[in-house]
Amino acid sequence: MTAKSTKRQAALEIGEEELEFEEGDPIVHPNHGAGRLLSIQTWAVGGVERNYYNIELINEHGTLMIPVEQAEEAGLRLAISGEDAIKKVLRKAPQELSGDHRKRQSDISDKIHSGKAVKVAEALRDLAYRERIDGLTERDSKLKSEAEDLLIGELALMAHHDRDSAASRLYEIVQEAMDKHVPPPEEV
């Protein structure tokens, strides 16, 4: 294994940024979610030729074109290559969220939009924990759904998952982690 492929594999495992993407790479945009790099195309805009990443988004929102030289600024990164990084975060003790809904939601939103899978998983863990012990506001629930959707997208890019099986797997991982942190509520 070459030094470049070793570095690339390490980046894939935790979803770190890498700015030299290749066709077929599973990548994530912090706002648009997960997708696969279909091609690198050259387009002339305003008389200037530029290379663009042509990304097929898996959330059925079409394709995304990002100028190659703006990949870092746009927050593009390789998708995680497995569920281990997500499981590791979810198994850690949840952080208590602020009782002030504005601060709590701002902090969670910052994590979700950070573009980092680990931060998104932290947001999901903390919201799932809060849901178990206190319940969630409508906005908290929307943020939790947004975090779930981003992580489902990343898991769905793995060879053995589609969106439905990725969703089932994520819900299972979250359930296992929450059962560890807070016993499930008693059924009546």
Buried (B, 14 or more C-beta within 10 A) or exposed (E): EEEEEEEBEEBBBBBBBBEEBEEEBBBBBBEBBBBBBBEEEEEEEEEEEBEBBBBEBBBEEEEBEBBBEEBEEBBBBBBBBEBEBBBEBBEEEBEEBEEEEEEBBEBBBEBBBBBBBBBBBBBBBBBBBBBBEEEBEEBBEEBBEBBBBBBBBBBBBBEEBEBEBBBEBBEEBBEEBBEEBBEEEEEE
